Amino acid sequence: MHKFNVLILGSTSFISTLNELKMFLKFNPASDAKNDNYDIILFHTEFYQNKKQKDFLDNCYSIKICAGKKKDFQDGFDAFLELPATIKEINAIVESTAAKKKFNKNSSIKIKNYLLNKNEKKLSKFNQFINLTEKEIQLLELFLNNKSPVSKDNILSSVWNYSSDADTHTVETHIYRLRKKVTDEFMDEKFILNNKDGYYL
């Protein structure tokens, strides 16, 4: 079974305590952030107080487990480990969070700098996200699976099963709404592009 590589971030005492427990842990603790060969980040709440360190965490797509006292907990991470914790609790949270994330990963698709989670119907970037409709997900998948622009007729037949001569503004309306969601939340006006041949990402 694959032993997870877990990047430990926090005070020297937090890191050394976990390193001392290494032989009892079901994962490999590491403390070098420059080596990006890790599956999970386990960090102490104190680490998140520093702006530079906070930015580092916010810009990481790895699984993030926050450790600390409950009152310090800031939501927005994959899991929370309340300290003090037993070795059994530490191992359990790492394993269960990784298993949950693996399930979600199978339903997640990378689109540009975003992550599309089909299970949760969310498009996210760092700690921000928007909710999507089923049709919006189908539109994004259609664009993603085509290397060239997709015509309005092709979109109608693929997503709505309409014939190409159907007189409708369905495509424009849905794309307008999706663009607006993305622009309002992420200030990205170039998410869905279009030219004379159709729409594309």
C-alpha angles and dihedrals in degrees: 000000000000112000109218120238106226122194109216116208127181141068121346090253092052092051095043093048091056091044090053088054092049096114090056096046124096090217139053112255115213131176104191109103091186090068102074094191096111134112100201139025116216108189137173117238089242089065090059093057093073111083096219091048091044090053090050091054094043090054095049121098093198123113107276125207117185117209126196145081115325093244090058094052117124114193124230100081131103095250145350126228112200113218135256091047136171122241088250091055092048092051092044095053093048093049097043094046092048091049092049092047092049089056091049092046090061088060095041125097127191113229115181104303093339137088119223112205107196094188094055094031092231136137109205142181118186105317096338126090145167128211117241134204122233090254092051090053090050090050092052092047090050092052091044093052093051121072092197130052115286116230123231090246091053091049091050093051095041101043104024102023089231122148116252092249093058109127102226142128091210095117096048092045094051094044091047091053093046092048090049092052091051094045094047094050104030103021088232112144094171100059096106114028131187141194136170090293097053144266128330143161 
